[in-house]
Amino acid sequence: MSPLVDSDVVFVTSTLYTPWLEHSQAAIESEFPGSRRIVIDGREGWPAGWFRWMDRVRRAQERWVCLVDEDCFLSDRQAVASIVARMEETGSAVAGVPDAFFTPRPFNELAMNPFFLVVDRTLMVRATRRHWRWRRLRARPEWFDRAEYPWEPEIRRVAEEYECFYCFFYLFYAARMPLLYLYPHEDYRFSNEEGRHPATVVRMEPGTPDACVHLWYSRQWDTDEHRERYAKALRWLEAGRPARWEP
């Protein structure tokens, strides 16, 4: 299996143009300096606008597409490369954390949250051609039996139709392509003064290195509830995004 090279991956960020876009893009450039980056204006057209990135990469040269939100900061190139390698080993079409099993997100154990998402572009194109009405898909009970997690969460078989983008993940279930669920570690170093709103750190498994740190609530970053959280994140970023860091 060949190592991941920069030209094999394109990074996509849909943005509201908060000040954190610059930091998110800088983190990507630091870890993958030779990779192409696409920034999409996310201020209008929701919910249809979420799917805009798919048209932008459909005919791309890169095999791997990595979605990174503007309040999500890559922290370890090798951790991302290991996720891609596991996707190749397992034939997985997409890798990300389920939109459940951690504090802000109790909604859907089948779908993923795309704040950090790795997509095999070739499999995505193949699946959309096979199921051209995929945006009408809804969760099916039998799919729960195919979901495998690298830790032991409290499974409740919940698939609430909370977000417009859930159908994207149902597409791969319908196409019988594996999904690689990653582990969402809750990092209270980035919580507020009251110990609320931890960041979500993506790991392939509980004991593996951090791939990225996601702050959440970027629309509210400069409010009393979240200002200190983002101040901590800025100090971490200015320190060079170290794996071992205390606020």
C-alpha positions in Angstrom: 0.0 0.0 0.0 1.5 3.3 -1.1 1.9 6.2 1.4 -0.5 9.1 1.2 1.0 11.9 -0.9 -0.3 15.5 -1.0 -1.5 15.3 -4.6 -3.8 12.4 -3.7 -6.1 14.5 -1.4 -8.1 17.7 -1.9 -9.4 19.5 1.2 -12.8 21.2 1.1 -14.1 23.8 3.6 -17.6 25.3 3.5 -17.3 28.6 5.3 -19.3 31.4 7.0 -16.1 33.5 6.8 -15.5 33.7 10.5 -11.9 34.6 11.6 -11.3 30.9 12.2 -11.2 30.0 8.5 -7.7 31.4 8.3 -6.5 29.2 11.1 -8.2 26.1 9.8 -6.7 26.6 6.3 -3.3 27.3 7.9 -3.5 23.9 9.8 -4.3 22.1 6.6 -1.4 23.8 4.7 1.0 22.9 7.5 0.1 19.2 7.4 -0.5 18.9 3.7 1.4 21.8 2.0 1.1 20.3 -1.5 -2.6 19.5 -1.4 -5.2 21.5 -3.2 -7.7 23.4 -1.0 -11.3 24.4 -2.0 -13.2 27.0 0.0 -17.0 27.2 -0.6 -19.2 30.1 0.5 -21.7 28.5 2.9 -23.5 31.7 3.8 -26.5 31.1 1.5 -28.5 28.2 0.1 -28.8 26.0 3.1 -29.7 23.1 3.1 -29.1 22.5 -0.6 -25.8 24.3 -0.4 -24.3 21.5 1.7 -24.1 19.3 -1.4 -22.3 21.9 -3.5 -18.9 20.4 -2.7 -19.8 17.2 -4.5 -20.1 18.9 -7.8 -16.8 20.7 -7.2 -14.9 17.4 -6.7 -16.8 15.0 -9.0 -14.2 15.3 -11.8 -11.2 16.0 -9.6 -7.9 14.3 -10.1 -7.5 13.5 -6.5 -8.8 10.2 -5.1 -9.4 11.4 -1.6 -11.6 14.3 -0.5 -11.3 15.6 3.0 -14.0 17.9 4.4 -12.7 20.1 7.2 -15.0 22.8 8.8 -13.6 26.2 9.5 -13.7 25.6 13.3 -11.9 22.2 12.8 -8.1 22.1 12.9 -5.9 19.3 11.6 -3.3 18.3 14.2 -1.5 15.2 12.8 -0.8 14.3 9.2 0.1 10.7 10.0 -3.2 10.3 11.9 -5.1 11.3 8.7 -2.9 9.1 6.6 -3.6 6.2 8.8 -7.4 6.7 8.4 -6.9 6.7 4.6 -4.8 3.5 4.8 -7.6 1.8 6.9 -10.1 2.9 4.3 -8.1 1.3 1.6 -7.7 -1.9 3.7 -11.5 -2.2 4.3 -12.8 -0.8 1.1 -14.6 2.0 3.0 -16.2 4.7 1.0 -16.3 7.3 3.8 -14.7 7.8 7.2 -16.0 10.1 10.0 -17.5 10.2 13.5 -21.1 9.1 13.9 -23.5 11.9 14.6 -24.2 10.4 18.0 -22.4 9.1 21.1 -20.9 12.4 22.3 -22.2 15.5 24.1 -23.5 17.8 21.4 -24.7 15.1 19.0 -27.3 12.4 20.1 -29.1 12.3 16.7 -28.0 9.5 14.4 -25.9 6.4 14.9 -25.7 5.6 11.1 -25.0 9.0 9.6 -21.8 10.9 10.3 -21.1 14.5 11.1 -19.1 16.1 8.3 -17.0 18.6 10.3 -14.2 16.1 9.4 -14.9 13.6 6.7 -12.7 11.6 4.4 -14.4 10.4 1.2 -13.1 8.0 -1.5 -14.1 10.1 -4.5 -14.2 7.2 -7.0 -16.5 5.2 -4.8 -18.7 8.3 -4.2 -19.1 8.8 -8.0 -19.9 5.1 -8.5 -22.5 5.1 -5.7 -24.3 8.2 -7.0 -24.5 6.7 -10.5 -25.9 3.5 -9.1 -28.5 5.3 -6.9 -29.3 8.5 -8.7 -32.3 9.2 -6.4 -30.1 8.9 -3.3 -31.2 12.2 -1.8 -34.6 10.6 -1.0 -33.1 7.8 1.0 -34.0 7.4 4.7 -32.6 5.1 7.4 -33.5 1.5 7.2 -33.6 -0.7 10.4 -31.4 -3.4 8.9 -28.5 -1.0 8.4 -27.9 -0.9 12.1 -26.6 -4.5 12.0 -23.8 -3.4 9.6 -22.5 -0.4 11.7 -19.3 -1.3 13.5 -17.6 1.1 15.9 -14.0 1.0 17.2 -15.2 1.4 20.8 -18.2 0.2 22.8 -20.7 3.1 22.8 -24.2 2.8 24.3 -26.0 1.8 21.2 -29.7 2.8 21.1 -30.3 2.3 17.3 -31.2 5.9 16.9 -31.4 7.4 13.4 -33.4 10.6 13.8 -33.6 12.6 10.5 -32.1 15.7 12.0 -29.8 16.9 9.3 -30.2 17.3 5.5 -26.9 15.6 4.8 -27.8 12.2 6.4 -28.9 10.9 3.0 -25.3 11.2 1.8 -24.3 8.4 4.2 -27.4 6.3 3.6 -26.2 6.3 -0.1 -23.2 4.1 0.9 -25.4 1.7 2.9 -27.7 1.4 -0.1 -24.7 0.8 -2.4 -23.4 -1.8 0.1 -20.1 0.1 0.6 -18.5 0.0 4.0 -18.4 3.1 6.2 -15.4 3.6 8.6 -16.6 5.0 11.9 -14.0 7.0 13.8 -13.9 7.7 17.5 -15.1 11.1 18.9 -13.0 11.9 21.9 -14.4 14.7 24.1 -11.6 17.1 25.0 -12.5 19.3 28.0 -9.3 21.3 27.7 -11.4 23.4 25.3 -14.5 23.7 27.4 -15.8 27.0 28.7 -15.3 28.4 32.3 -18.2 26.2 33.5 -16.7 23.0 32.1 -19.3 22.9 29.3 -19.0 22.4 25.5 -15.9 20.2 25.1 -14.2 20.1 21.7 -14.4 16.9 19.7 -11.1 15.2 18.9 -11.2 12.7 16.0 -9.2 9.5 16.5 -9.3 6.3 14.4 -9.6 4.4 17.7 -9.6 5.5 21.3 -5.9 5.1 21.8 -4.6 6.4 18.5 -3.3 10.0 17.8 -5.6 12.9 17.3 -6.4 13.7 13.6 -8.1 17.0 14.4 -9.8 19.2 17.0 -13.3 20.5 16.3 -14.5 23.4 18.5 -18.2 23.6 17.5 -20.5 26.6 17.6 -18.5 28.7 15.2 -21.5 30.9 14.6 -21.4 31.9 18.3 -17.6 31.9 18.8 -17.6 35.5 20.1 -20.4 35.1 22.7 -20.0 34.8 26.4 -20.7 31.0 26.2 -17.9 30.3 23.8 -15.4 33.2 23.8 -13.0 31.5 26.3 -13.2 28.2 24.5 -11.9 29.9 21.3 -9.3 31.8 23.2 -7.9 28.5 24.4 -8.0 27.2 20.9 -6.0 30.2 19.7 -3.4 29.6 22.3 -3.1 26.0 21.2 -2.8 27.0 17.6 -0.2 29.6 18.4 1.8 26.9 20.3 1.9 24.9 17.1 -1.0 22.5 17.8 1.0 20.2 20.1 -0.4 16.8 21.0 0.4 17.4 24.6 -0.9 20.8 25.7 -2.6 22.3 28.7 -4.6 25.6 28.6 
